[in-house]
Amino acid sequence: MYVLSTLDLSIILSYFLMMVMLGYYMRNRARKSKDAYLMGGKSLPWYMLGLSDASDMFDISGTMLLVSMAFLYGFKSVWIPWMWPVFNQIFLMVFLSRWLRRSNATTGAEWLGTRFGLNDKGVMQSHIIVVVFALLLCVGYMAYAFVGVGEFLQIFLPYERVKDVFPFLSHGEAAFPAGSDAFNTALQVSKQNTAQFYGVLICLVATFYSIIGGMHGIVLADFIKYMIMIVCSLCVGIIAMQHMGGDASGVLNHVPLGWDTPFFGTELGLDWSQMIDDAAVKLQQDGYRLFSAIVGMMFFSGVLKSLAGPAPNYDCQKILSTRSPEEASKMSGFISVILMPIRYFMTMGLCVLGILYFKDLNLQTGSDGIINFESIMPAVISKFLPVGLIGLVLAGFLGAFMSNFSGTLNAAQAYMVNDIYLKYVRPDAPRQQIITMSYLSGVVMVAFGVGLGLLIKDVNMIFNIITAGLYGGFVCANVLKWYWWRFNATGYFYGMLAGIVASAIPPALSVSGVTHYFDGTRMLYFFPVFFVIQLIACIAGTYSAPPTNTETLLNFYKTVRPWGFWKPVHDMAVAEDPTFQKNPNLGVNILNVLLGMSGQILLMLLPMYLILNKWAGLGIVLALLTVVFMVMKRTWWDKLSQY
């Protein structure tokens, strides 16, 4: 059982108090206008928005997963985040953030008007399905954050310690003999009540500063939180290096051959069977044995997901909140630079401590009887970090939950106010009423998110169904909207609808035990099927309706300047203006994407080589990073204002 000290608890409470005061301080700036509230008035600098976005991504659940993957897969773990895919930020950095920001829209749903027009049945259907998509996604994220943050905090501040302070959390276990079934059942309910109580408290803090302070308050809170995480990451990495004593052999003697290299062959090639039997079983369950094929499939699906652009969540809102298209690209690029080295310095530090002292850790066992390797992180934090630093780390991670929660809430408010209230209820609403509706919509969305978290115990599965189903249906229609002129709103609607329905079926069946959709890498095998279904629906829907009107197509093409299959529209643009030139950057964009993806992997490897004192590898990584940065300075940074 992990118990927080008084000092650690004081640090966490001080952090929460600071967030409440920050929201109150920023309230007047947020009330100036709708754009000031929802988008910071599009006046925030790109590096602050990028740091805020990185803060949203530095979450505790994801970090626990990264630590477990680093433990099991070593340096090869840097490839596994391609499943999500982490390199979508590179596509955004190189060209998609610029294209999206040129629309000058407030939300992703509003952006559809710039692509398909405003006075079309298909446009209305597309708008509705994107708003529904976004709001369901937001509710799922908030429910996941609510349950996750409560369960995590209960590890360090258990029910047994607070039951006398908060007696209403008890389910009456004291009335039954200790150890009896009735006692254990009541105790389990009391612990669940405690986790939900923590979740409500933390969500209330996040709700206050995000609703009152708007985008300005969210970004400033994220900045403070990320500064804390930088300090914590450096401290954790240094502590791990001190425990190693400058000699990596103490780590490498406890891991399989090949663990300390990112290179791989046809198969994964890591044999844990002579060291930790549960690790060998876990690798088999994960399904990464044919590693080359799996990485290839992740790359294929990841490229298509990245070409679709950002989903309508906090990432999309931060891009639309930048001051210019050029700053939108800079913001997306800055995310990888500021996030990867810092996050992986902490990840590798926790991983090294977990390897060195694996036998001394009290690790939880999963439902399958196998060690839960994700519990390495909290076990290491409680055992090897000093008092005070534990509180700082937990404050940072709890802040990460609040960052994700508040960013998601801000996106949900934008959709409810801009795409429902102002579009269908009262388009001419005055500023004060818009701000009031923003407050009200925030409260409603929090009620739905927290309510779902209270009702659903296994929120991870519900979260996976929402994200797997929705994201699975998101890809094809959102790829075609950028690169094919003939694609219209009707095709978009039917493609999204077919994709969401088709890709939601396997996850739903997985809940009932009919399929094992979430086991290992099975989701990758379903992706091509979902994509083909969406493609058929997109094409059929597109040709069932007339093309988008010429004026809208020309305006979009000349403003956004996409490359792709736009020849008929390009010919019309040239007929109007013989000096007009198409976007010639397809080749250099592909080059920059490849360079950016390579740089991203190198940024992950940098702290891994550093912590293990592998100086030759570190030198090679630094040299390659220098080359990538120098080339991209000329091929990307210096050309941000072109096309």
QUIMOMO-V299501 format. One record per residue. N is the residue number from 0. RES is the residue in three letters. SS is DSSP state (helix for helix, strand for strand, loop for the rest). PHI is phi in degrees with one decimal (none if undefined). NEAR is the number of other ideal C-beta (glycine too) atoms within 12 Angstrom. Layout:
# QUIMOMO-V299501
N | RES | SS | PHI | NEAR
N | RES | SS | PHI | NEAR
This chain:
# QUIMOMO-V299501
0 | MET | loop | none | 17
1 | TYR | loop | -98.4 | 29
2 | VAL | loop | -121.8 | 19
3 | LEU | loop | -73.3 | 33
4 | SER | loop | -76.9 | 22
5 | THR | helix | -61.9 | 16
6 | LEU | helix | -64.2 | 19
7 | ASP | helix | -61.1 | 30
8 | LEU | helix | -64.2 | 27
9 | SER | helix | -65.0 | 20
10 | ILE | helix | -63.2 | 29
11 | ILE | helix | -64.4 | 36
12 | LEU | helix | -64.1 | 24
13 | SER | helix | -64.2 | 21
14 | TYR | helix | -63.6 | 36
15 | PHE | helix | -61.3 | 35
16 | LEU | helix | -62.2 | 18
17 | MET | helix | -63.2 | 25
18 | MET | helix | -66.2 | 42
19 | VAL | helix | -63.8 | 29
20 | MET | helix | -64.7 | 22
21 | LEU | helix | -63.4 | 35
22 | GLY | helix | -60.4 | 34
23 | TYR | helix | -64.6 | 20
24 | TYR | helix | -65.5 | 21
25 | MET | loop | -89.5 | 31
26 | ARG | helix | -63.0 | 26
27 | ASN | helix | -67.2 | 17
28 | ARG | helix | -65.0 | 26
29 | ALA | helix | -71.6 | 39
30 | ARG | loop | -86.7 | 26
31 | LYS | loop | -65.4 | 23
32 | SER | loop | -165.8 | 24
33 | LYS | helix | -60.2 | 32
34 | ASP | helix | -65.5 | 33
35 | ALA | helix | -64.3 | 29
36 | TYR | helix | -74.3 | 43
37 | LEU | helix | -84.7 | 49
38 | MET | helix | -135.1 | 41
39 | GLY | helix | 64.1 | 38
40 | GLY | helix | 67.1 | 23
41 | LYS | helix | 50.6 | 31
42 | SER | loop | -121.8 | 22
43 | LEU | loop | -76.8 | 38
44 | PRO | loop | -66.9 | 22
45 | TRP | helix | -61.0 | 36
46 | TYR | helix | -70.8 | 25
47 | MET | helix | -71.3 | 32
48 | LEU | helix | -65.5 | 46
49 | GLY | helix | -64.9 | 39
50 | LEU | helix | -65.1 | 36
51 | SER | helix | -64.3 | 48
52 | ASP | helix | -65.2 | 49
53 | ALA | helix | -62.1 | 41
54 | SER | helix | -62.6 | 42
55 | ASP | helix | -61.6 | 44
56 | MET | helix | -85.9 | 39
57 | PHE | loop | -86.3 | 45
58 | ASP | loop | -94.6 | 35
59 | ILE | helix | -75.2 | 44
60 | SER | helix | -63.9 | 29
61 | GLY | helix | -64.8 | 31
62 | THR | helix | -69.0 | 42
63 | MET | helix | -59.4 | 35
64 | LEU | helix | -66.8 | 32
65 | LEU | helix | -63.9 | 40
66 | VAL | helix | -63.6 | 40
67 | SER | helix | -65.0 | 39
68 | MET | helix | -68.3 | 38
69 | ALA | helix | -63.2 | 48
70 | PHE | helix | -62.4 | 47
71 | LEU | helix | -80.8 | 40
72 | TYR | helix | -109.8 | 41
73 | GLY | helix | 62.2 | 42
74 | PHE | helix | -66.5 | 40
75 | LYS | helix | -70.0 | 38
76 | SER | helix | -66.2 | 41
77 | VAL | helix | -66.6 | 37
78 | TRP | helix | -85.3 | 36
79 | ILE | helix | -65.3 | 37
80 | PRO | helix | -61.5 | 35
81 | TRP | helix | -62.2 | 33
82 | MET | helix | -59.1 | 33
83 | TRP | loop | -79.2 | 25
84 | PRO | loop | -102.9 | 32
85 | VAL | loop | -67.3 | 35
86 | PHE | loop | -80.5 | 38
87 | ASN | helix | -61.5 | 41
88 | GLN | helix | -64.6 | 42
89 | ILE | helix | -71.1 | 41
90 | PHE | helix | -61.2 | 38
91 | LEU | helix | -63.2 | 44
92 | MET | helix | -60.2 | 43
93 | VAL | helix | -72.4 | 43
94 | PHE | helix | -150.4 | 44
95 | LEU | helix | -71.4 | 41
96 | SER | helix | -62.2 | 44
97 | ARG | helix | -63.7 | 41
98 | TRP | helix | -61.6 | 40
99 | LEU | helix | -65.3 | 45
100 | ARG | helix | -67.0 | 41
101 | ARG | loop | -63.2 | 32
102 | SER | loop | -69.1 | 34
103 | ASN | loop | 61.1 | 25
104 | ALA | loop | -82.2 | 35
105 | THR | loop | -98.7 | 42
106 | THR | loop | -138.4 | 46
107 | GLY | helix | -63.9 | 43
108 | ALA | helix | -68.9 | 44
109 | GLU | helix | -63.5 | 35
110 | TRP | helix | -58.6 | 42
111 | LEU | helix | -57.8 | 43
112 | GLY | helix | -63.6 | 30
113 | THR | helix | -73.3 | 37
114 | ARG | helix | -94.6 | 46
115 | PHE | helix | -117.0 | 43
116 | GLY | loop | 93.2 | 30
117 | LEU | loop | -123.7 | 22
118 | ASN | loop | -116.7 | 15
119 | ASP | loop | -148.6 | 26
120 | LYS | helix | -59.8 | 20
121 | GLY | helix | -62.1 | 35
122 | VAL | helix | -63.9 | 32
123 | MET | helix | -62.8 | 25
124 | GLN | helix | -63.2 | 28
125 | SER | helix | -63.8 | 43
126 | HIS | helix | -60.7 | 39
127 | ILE | helix | -63.8 | 26
128 | ILE | helix | -68.6 | 37
129 | VAL | helix | -70.3 | 44
130 | VAL | helix | -63.6 | 34
131 | VAL | helix | -61.0 | 28
132 | PHE | helix | -53.1 | 43
133 | ALA | helix | -64.5 | 44
134 | LEU | helix | -69.4 | 36
135 | LEU | helix | -62.6 | 36
136 | LEU | helix | -61.9 | 39
137 | CYS | helix | -64.8 | 47
138 | VAL | helix | -62.2 | 40
139 | GLY | helix | -61.1 | 38
140 | TYR | helix | -62.3 | 46
141 | MET | helix | -68.7 | 50
142 | ALA | helix | -64.1 | 43
143 | TYR | helix | -61.7 | 39
144 | ALA | helix | -64.0 | 46
145 | PHE | helix | -59.6 | 46
146 | VAL | helix | -70.2 | 40
147 | GLY | helix | -62.6 | 39
148 | VAL | helix | -68.5 | 46
149 | GLY | helix | -66.8 | 37
150 | GLU | helix | -66.7 | 37
151 | PHE | helix | -68.1 | 35
152 | LEU | helix | -64.5 | 42
153 | GLN | helix | -66.8 | 35
154 | ILE | helix | -62.0 | 35
155 | PHE | helix | -96.7 | 38
156 | LEU | loop | -132.1 | 39
157 | PRO | loop | -69.2 | 24
158 | TYR | helix | -56.3 | 36
159 | GLU | helix | -59.9 | 20
160 | ARG | helix | -84.8 | 23
161 | VAL | helix | -108.6 | 27
162 | LYS | loop | -63.5 | 25
163 | ASP | loop | -78.4 | 12
164 | VAL | loop | -78.4 | 15
165 | PHE | loop | -122.8 | 20
166 | PRO | helix | -63.3 | 16
167 | PHE | helix | -68.3 | 16
168 | LEU | helix | -77.5 | 32
169 | SER | loop | -71.5 | 26
170 | HIS | loop | -102.6 | 25
171 | GLY | loop | 86.0 | 18
172 | GLU | helix | -66.4 | 26
173 | ALA | helix | -65.3 | 17
174 | ALA | helix | -80.4 | 15
175 | PHE | loop | -116.0 | 19
176 | PRO | loop | -61.1 | 12
177 | ALA | loop | -58.1 | 13
178 | GLY | loop | 91.2 | 11
179 | SER | loop | -73.5 | 14
180 | ASP | helix | -61.5 | 13
181 | ALA | helix | -64.0 | 18
182 | PHE | helix | -62.6 | 20
183 | ASN | helix | -64.2 | 17
184 | THR | helix | -64.5 | 18
185 | ALA | helix | -64.1 | 25
186 | LEU | helix | -64.4 | 28
187 | GLN | helix | -63.8 | 19
188 | VAL | helix | -65.3 | 22
189 | SER | helix | -62.2 | 31
190 | LYS | helix | -65.8 | 31
191 | GLN | helix | -65.8 | 25
192 | ASN | helix | -59.7 | 28
193 | THR | helix | -65.2 | 34
194 | ALA | helix | -61.6 | 34
195 | GLN | helix | -67.7 | 36
196 | PHE | helix | -62.8 | 32
197 | TYR | helix | -61.1 | 37
198 | GLY | helix | -60.3 | 40
199 | VAL | helix | -63.8 | 28
200 | LEU | helix | -60.4 | 30
201 | ILE | helix | -68.9 | 48
202 | CYS | helix | -66.0 | 48
203 | LEU | helix | -64.1 | 30
204 | VAL | helix | -62.9 | 39
205 | ALA | helix | -62.3 | 48
206 | THR | helix | -63.8 | 40
207 | PHE | helix | -61.9 | 35
208 | TYR | helix | -73.6 | 45
209 | SER | helix | -81.1 | 53
210 | ILE | helix | -72.2 | 41
211 | ILE | helix | -75.5 | 37
212 | GLY | helix | -89.5 | 40
213 | GLY | helix | 62.3 | 47
214 | MET | helix | -62.4 | 49
215 | HIS | helix | -59.3 | 40
216 | GLY | helix | -65.9 | 45
217 | ILE | helix | -63.7 | 54
218 | VAL | helix | -65.5 | 46
219 | LEU | helix | -65.5 | 34
220 | ALA | helix | -63.1 | 47
221 | ASP | helix | -63.6 | 47
222 | PHE | helix | -61.8 | 31
223 | ILE | helix | -61.7 | 32
224 | LYS | helix | -62.7 | 45
225 | TYR | helix | -71.3 | 36
226 | MET | helix | -61.8 | 26
227 | ILE | helix | -62.1 | 36
228 | MET | helix | -67.0 | 42
229 | ILE | helix | -62.6 | 28
230 | VAL | helix | -60.8 | 23
231 | CYS | helix | -63.7 | 41
232 | SER | helix | -61.5 | 36
233 | LEU | helix | -62.8 | 27
234 | CYS | helix | -64.8 | 29
235 | VAL | helix | -63.5 | 43
236 | GLY | helix | -62.4 | 35
237 | ILE | helix | -65.9 | 25
238 | ILE | helix | -60.6 | 31
239 | ALA | helix | -62.9 | 40
240 | MET | helix | -65.8 | 28
241 | GLN | helix | -65.5 | 20
242 | HIS | helix | -67.4 | 28
243 | MET | helix | -71.8 | 30
244 | GLY | loop | 68.1 | 14
245 | GLY | loop | 78.9 | 16
246 | ASP | loop | -125.8 | 17
247 | ALA | loop | -76.6 | 32
248 | SER | helix | -63.4 | 17
249 | GLY | helix | -62.4 | 22
250 | VAL | helix | -84.5 | 36
251 | LEU | helix | -66.3 | 24
252 | ASN | loop | -71.2 | 17
253 | HIS | loop | -108.6 | 28
254 | VAL | loop | -128.8 | 35
255 | PRO | loop | -69.0 | 29
256 | LEU | loop | -62.2 | 17
257 | GLY | loop | 92.6 | 22
258 | TRP | loop | -63.4 | 36
259 | ASP | loop | -97.1 | 34
260 | THR | loop | -136.8 | 29
261 | PRO | loop | -80.6 | 30
262 | PHE | loop | -81.5 | 20
263 | PHE | loop | -149.8 | 28
264 | GLY | loop | -105.3 | 16
265 | THR | loop | -61.0 | 13
266 | GLU | loop | -107.3 | 18
267 | LEU | loop | -62.6 | 35
268 | GLY | loop | 77.8 | 23
269 | LEU | loop | -113.7 | 35
270 | ASP | loop | -112.7 | 20
271 | TRP | loop | -89.4 | 32
272 | SER | loop | -61.8 | 15
273 | GLN | loop | -88.4 | 14
274 | MET | loop | -122.8 | 23
275 | ILE | loop | -134.1 | 28
276 | ASP | helix | -60.2 | 16
277 | ASP | helix | -63.2 | 27
278 | ALA | helix | -66.5 | 35
279 | ALA | helix | -63.3 | 22
280 | VAL | helix | -65.9 | 19
281 | LYS | helix | -63.0 | 31
282 | LEU | helix | -61.9 | 37
283 | GLN | helix | -66.7 | 23
284 | GLN | helix | -66.1 | 24
285 | ASP | helix | -66.3 | 33
286 | GLY | loop | 82.0 | 25
287 | TYR | loop | -101.2 | 32
288 | ARG | loop | -59.1 | 23
289 | LEU | loop | -83.5 | 21
290 | PHE | helix | -64.7 | 30
291 | SER | helix | -60.3 | 20
292 | ALA | helix | -65.7 | 21
293 | ILE | helix | -65.3 | 32
294 | VAL | helix | -62.8 | 33
295 | GLY | helix | -62.0 | 19
296 | MET | helix | -68.1 | 28
297 | MET | helix | -64.8 | 32
298 | PHE | helix | -64.5 | 27
299 | PHE | helix | -62.0 | 23
300 | SER | helix | -67.8 | 36
301 | GLY | helix | -66.5 | 34
302 | VAL | helix | -63.7 | 26
303 | LEU | helix | -65.0 | 34
304 | LYS | helix | -63.9 | 38
305 | SER | helix | -70.6 | 39
306 | LEU | helix | -63.5 | 38
307 | ALA | loop | -73.1 | 38
308 | GLY | loop | 87.5 | 42
309 | PRO | loop | -72.4 | 40
310 | ALA | loop | -68.9 | 39
311 | PRO | loop | -74.6 | 44
312 | ASN | loop | -133.0 | 42
313 | TYR | helix | -63.0 | 48
314 | ASP | helix | -63.3 | 39
315 | CYS | helix | -62.7 | 46
316 | GLN | helix | -65.1 | 52
317 | LYS | helix | -66.0 | 49
318 | ILE | helix | -62.7 | 51
319 | LEU | helix | -68.8 | 47
320 | SER | loop | -89.9 | 46
321 | THR | loop | -70.9 | 42
322 | ARG | loop | -79.4 | 26
323 | SER | loop | -160.4 | 25
324 | PRO | helix | -58.2 | 32
325 | GLU | helix | -64.6 | 26
326 | GLU | helix | -70.2 | 32
327 | ALA | helix | -62.6 | 43
328 | SER | helix | -65.5 | 42
329 | LYS | helix | -61.7 | 35
330 | MET | helix | -60.1 | 43
331 | SER | helix | -65.5 | 48
332 | GLY | helix | -68.2 | 46
333 | PHE | helix | -65.3 | 32
334 | ILE | helix | -58.2 | 44
335 | SER | helix | -64.2 | 43
336 | VAL | helix | -65.2 | 31
337 | ILE | helix | -87.1 | 34
338 | LEU | helix | -87.7 | 40
339 | MET | helix | -61.8 | 40
340 | PRO | helix | -63.0 | 34
341 | ILE | helix | -67.9 | 37
342 | ARG | helix | -65.4 | 47
343 | TYR | helix | -76.7 | 42
344 | PHE | helix | -65.4 | 40
345 | MET | helix | -69.0 | 47
346 | THR | helix | -56.6 | 46
347 | MET | helix | -70.1 | 48
348 | GLY | helix | -61.5 | 45
349 | LEU | helix | -64.9 | 50
350 | CYS | helix | -63.3 | 45
351 | VAL | helix | -61.6 | 46
352 | LEU | helix | -63.3 | 39
353 | GLY | helix | -64.2 | 42
354 | ILE | helix | -70.9 | 42
355 | LEU | helix | -62.0 | 35
356 | TYR | loop | -122.9 | 25
357 | PHE | helix | -55.9 | 30
358 | LYS | helix | -69.8 | 14
359 | ASP | helix | -91.5 | 17
360 | LEU | loop | -87.1 | 29
361 | ASN | loop | -93.8 | 20
362 | LEU | loop | -89.8 | 30
363 | GLN | loop | -72.2 | 24
364 | THR | strand | -107.8 | 14
365 | GLY | loop | -75.7 | 17
366 | SER | loop | -64.4 | 9
367 | ASP | loop | -90.6 | 13
368 | GLY | loop | 83.6 | 13
369 | ILE | loop | -92.0 | 26
370 | ILE | strand | -54.2 | 31
371 | ASN | loop | -83.0 | 26
372 | PHE | helix | -69.1 | 40
373 | GLU | helix | -70.6 | 35
374 | SER | helix | -82.5 | 31
375 | ILE | helix | -59.8 | 43
376 | MET | helix | -61.1 | 43
377 | PRO | helix | -63.5 | 38
378 | ALA | helix | -64.9 | 33
379 | VAL | helix | -67.9 | 42
380 | ILE | helix | -56.9 | 40
381 | SER | helix | -73.0 | 34
382 | LYS | helix | -93.8 | 25
383 | PHE | helix | -118.6 | 30
384 | LEU | loop | -92.3 | 34
385 | PRO | loop | -72.8 | 21
386 | VAL | loop | -58.5 | 21
387 | GLY | loop | 99.6 | 23
388 | LEU | helix | -68.3 | 29
389 | ILE | helix | -59.0 | 36
390 | GLY | helix | -61.7 | 33
391 | LEU | helix | -66.3 | 35
392 | VAL | helix | -62.6 | 45
393 | LEU | helix | -66.4 | 45
394 | ALA | helix | -60.5 | 40
395 | GLY | helix | -63.7 | 41
396 | PHE | helix | -70.1 | 45
397 | LEU | helix | -65.8 | 47
398 | GLY | helix | -63.6 | 46
399 | ALA | helix | -64.7 | 44
400 | PHE | helix | -60.6 | 45
401 | MET | helix | -68.1 | 50
402 | SER | helix | -61.7 | 47
403 | ASN | helix | -63.1 | 47
404 | PHE | helix | -63.8 | 52
405 | SER | helix | -70.9 | 52
406 | GLY | helix | -63.0 | 47
407 | THR | helix | -65.4 | 47
408 | LEU | helix | -62.4 | 52
409 | ASN | helix | -61.0 | 57
410 | ALA | helix | -64.1 | 50
411 | ALA | helix | -62.7 | 47
412 | GLN | helix | -60.9 | 47
413 | ALA | helix | -60.6 | 50
414 | TYR | helix | -69.9 | 46
415 | MET | helix | -67.9 | 38
416 | VAL | helix | -77.7 | 42
417 | ASN | helix | -77.6 | 40
418 | ASP | helix | -101.1 | 38
419 | ILE | helix | -120.2 | 32
420 | TYR | helix | -65.5 | 27
421 | LEU | helix | -74.5 | 28
422 | LYS | helix | -88.0 | 26
423 | TYR | helix | -115.4 | 17
424 | VAL | helix | -102.7 | 17
425 | ARG | loop | -144.3 | 15
426 | PRO | loop | -62.3 | 15
427 | ASP | loop | -101.2 | 11
428 | ALA | loop | -61.8 | 21
429 | PRO | loop | -71.1 | 14
430 | ARG | helix | -56.0 | 20
431 | GLN | helix | -62.4 | 15
432 | GLN | helix | -70.3 | 19
433 | ILE | helix | -64.6 | 34
434 | ILE | helix | -64.1 | 30
435 | THR | helix | -60.9 | 22
436 | MET | helix | -66.0 | 29
437 | SER | helix | -63.5 | 44
438 | TYR | helix | -60.2 | 30
439 | LEU | helix | -63.6 | 20
440 | SER | helix | -64.1 | 36
441 | GLY | helix | -63.4 | 44
442 | VAL | helix | -63.1 | 26
443 | VAL | helix | -62.3 | 28
444 | MET | helix | -66.6 | 42
445 | VAL | helix | -64.2 | 40
446 | ALA | helix | -60.5 | 24
447 | PHE | helix | -66.0 | 28
448 | GLY | helix | -63.6 | 43
449 | VAL | helix | -67.7 | 35
450 | GLY | helix | -59.9 | 23
451 | LEU | helix | -64.1 | 30
452 | GLY | helix | -63.0 | 38
453 | LEU | helix | -72.7 | 24
454 | LEU | helix | -84.5 | 17
455 | ILE | loop | -104.4 | 25
456 | LYS | loop | -78.1 | 19
457 | ASP | loop | -93.0 | 20
458 | VAL | helix | -69.7 | 35
459 | ASN | helix | -61.8 | 27
460 | MET | helix | -67.8 | 25
461 | ILE | helix | -62.1 | 32
462 | PHE | helix | -60.8 | 33
463 | ASN | helix | -65.0 | 30
464 | ILE | helix | -63.2 | 34
465 | ILE | helix | -63.4 | 38
466 | THR | helix | -72.0 | 34
467 | ALA | helix | -67.3 | 40
468 | GLY | helix | -68.2 | 36
469 | LEU | helix | -69.0 | 38
470 | TYR | helix | -65.3 | 41
471 | GLY | helix | -62.4 | 44
472 | GLY | helix | -89.3 | 43
473 | PHE | helix | -86.4 | 47
474 | VAL | helix | -69.7 | 42
475 | CYS | helix | -61.0 | 45
476 | ALA | helix | -61.5 | 50
477 | ASN | helix | -83.8 | 44
478 | VAL | helix | -76.3 | 33
479 | LEU | helix | -63.5 | 38
480 | LYS | helix | -63.1 | 43
481 | TRP | helix | -85.5 | 38
482 | TYR | helix | -116.8 | 31
483 | TRP | strand | -130.6 | 33
484 | TRP | loop | -64.0 | 33
485 | ARG | loop | -73.9 | 28
486 | PHE | loop | -60.4 | 42
487 | ASN | loop | -122.9 | 39
488 | ALA | helix | -65.0 | 43
489 | THR | helix | -65.4 | 34
490 | GLY | helix | -62.5 | 43
491 | TYR | helix | -63.3 | 49
492 | PHE | helix | -62.0 | 39
493 | TYR | helix | -68.9 | 36
494 | GLY | helix | -65.0 | 47
495 | MET | helix | -63.8 | 49
496 | LEU | helix | -62.4 | 34
497 | ALA | helix | -62.9 | 34
498 | GLY | helix | -65.6 | 44
499 | ILE | helix | -64.8 | 37
500 | VAL | helix | -64.5 | 23
501 | ALA | helix | -64.1 | 32
502 | SER | helix | -78.9 | 40
503 | ALA | helix | -86.6 | 32
504 | ILE | helix | -66.4 | 26
505 | PRO | helix | -59.3 | 29
506 | PRO | helix | -61.3 | 36
507 | ALA | helix | -64.9 | 25
508 | LEU | helix | -66.8 | 20
509 | SER | helix | -65.0 | 26
510 | VAL | helix | -62.1 | 23
511 | SER | loop | -85.1 | 14
512 | GLY | loop | 87.3 | 12
513 | VAL | loop | -71.3 | 12
514 | THR | loop | -124.3 | 19
515 | HIS | loop | -122.5 | 20
516 | TYR | loop | -59.7 | 31
517 | PHE | loop | -93.3 | 30
518 | ASP | loop | -77.8 | 21
519 | GLY | loop | 55.2 | 21
520 | THR | loop | -104.9 | 31
521 | ARG | helix | -59.5 | 25
522 | MET | helix | -59.1 | 34
523 | LEU | helix | -64.2 | 36
524 | TYR | helix | -72.3 | 23
525 | PHE | helix | -80.5 | 31
526 | PHE | helix | -56.3 | 36
527 | PRO | helix | -58.9 | 20
528 | VAL | helix | -65.0 | 23
529 | PHE | helix | -59.6 | 40
530 | PHE | helix | -65.2 | 34
531 | VAL | helix | -64.2 | 21
532 | ILE | helix | -59.9 | 31
533 | GLN | helix | -63.0 | 39
534 | LEU | helix | -62.2 | 28
535 | ILE | helix | -61.7 | 22
536 | ALA | helix | -64.8 | 33
537 | CYS | helix | -62.2 | 38
538 | ILE | helix | -68.5 | 26
539 | ALA | helix | -61.8 | 21
540 | GLY | helix | -65.6 | 33
541 | THR | helix | -63.1 | 32
542 | TYR | helix | -84.6 | 17
543 | SER | loop | -85.7 | 19
544 | ALA | loop | -137.8 | 28
545 | PRO | loop | -64.4 | 19
546 | PRO | loop | -63.1 | 27
547 | THR | loop | -58.7 | 37
548 | ASN | loop | -59.9 | 23
549 | THR | helix | -59.8 | 21
550 | GLU | helix | -60.5 | 20
551 | THR | helix | -64.4 | 28
552 | LEU | helix | -61.6 | 33
553 | LEU | helix | -63.2 | 28
554 | ASN | helix | -63.2 | 26
555 | PHE | helix | -63.5 | 34
556 | TYR | helix | -64.2 | 39
557 | LYS | helix | -77.4 | 28
558 | THR | helix | -87.5 | 25
559 | VAL | helix | -79.8 | 36
560 | ARG | loop | 61.4 | 32
561 | PRO | loop | -78.4 | 38
562 | TRP | loop | -101.6 | 30
563 | GLY | loop | 134.2 | 28
564 | PHE | strand | -91.5 | 19
565 | TRP | loop | -123.8 | 29
566 | LYS | helix | -56.9 | 17
567 | PRO | helix | -58.7 | 19
568 | VAL | helix | -71.8 | 36
569 | HIS | helix | -61.2 | 26
570 | ASP | helix | -62.2 | 19
571 | MET | helix | -66.5 | 23
572 | ALA | helix | -64.5 | 28
573 | VAL | helix | -68.0 | 19
574 | ALA | helix | -62.7 | 14
575 | GLU | helix | -75.6 | 17
576 | ASP | loop | -138.5 | 14
577 | PRO | loop | -59.8 | 9
578 | THR | loop | -87.2 | 9
579 | PHE | loop | -67.4 | 20
580 | GLN | loop | -122.1 | 17
581 | LYS | loop | -75.3 | 21
582 | ASN | loop | -67.7 | 29
583 | PRO | loop | -94.0 | 14
584 | ASN | loop | -92.5 | 26
585 | LEU | helix | -55.7 | 21
586 | GLY | helix | -62.1 | 15
587 | VAL | helix | -71.4 | 26
588 | ASN | helix | -63.9 | 36
589 | ILE | helix | -62.3 | 21
590 | LEU | helix | -58.7 | 23
591 | ASN | helix | -67.7 | 36
592 | VAL | helix | -62.8 | 34
593 | LEU | helix | -63.9 | 25
594 | LEU | helix | -64.6 | 33
595 | GLY | helix | -64.2 | 41
596 | MET | helix | -63.9 | 36
597 | SER | helix | -63.6 | 27
598 | GLY | helix | -62.2 | 37
599 | GLN | helix | -63.7 | 41
600 | ILE | helix | -62.2 | 35
601 | LEU | helix | -64.2 | 34
602 | LEU | helix | -66.0 | 38
603 | MET | helix | -71.8 | 40
604 | LEU | helix | -72.6 | 39
605 | LEU | helix | -52.4 | 38
606 | PRO | helix | -69.9 | 41
607 | MET | helix | -68.2 | 44
608 | TYR | helix | -65.9 | 33
609 | LEU | helix | -64.3 | 30
610 | ILE | helix | -64.5 | 42
611 | LEU | loop | -84.2 | 38
612 | ASN | loop | 57.7 | 27
613 | LYS | loop | -92.9 | 31
614 | TRP | helix | -69.5 | 15
615 | ALA | helix | -64.2 | 15
616 | GLY | helix | -62.5 | 26
617 | LEU | helix | -62.5 | 22
618 | GLY | helix | -63.3 | 15
619 | ILE | helix | -64.1 | 19
620 | VAL | helix | -61.4 | 32
621 | LEU | helix | -63.2 | 23
622 | ALA | helix | -64.3 | 16
623 | LEU | helix | -66.0 | 24
624 | LEU | helix | -62.8 | 30
625 | THR | helix | -61.3 | 17
626 | VAL | helix | -63.3 | 18
627 | VAL | helix | -59.6 | 33
628 | PHE | helix | -64.5 | 25
629 | MET | helix | -67.0 | 17
630 | VAL | helix | -67.3 | 22
631 | MET | helix | -70.2 | 34
632 | LYS | helix | -58.8 | 18
633 | ARG | helix | -86.1 | 17
634 | THR | helix | -90.8 | 25
635 | TRP | loop | -126.0 | 36
636 | TRP | helix | -57.3 | 24
637 | ASP | helix | -71.5 | 15
638 | LYS | helix | -115.8 | 23
639 | LEU | loop | -64.1 | 31
640 | SER | loop | -85.9 | 15
641 | GLN | loop | -98.5 | 20
642 | TYR | loop | 52.8 | 27
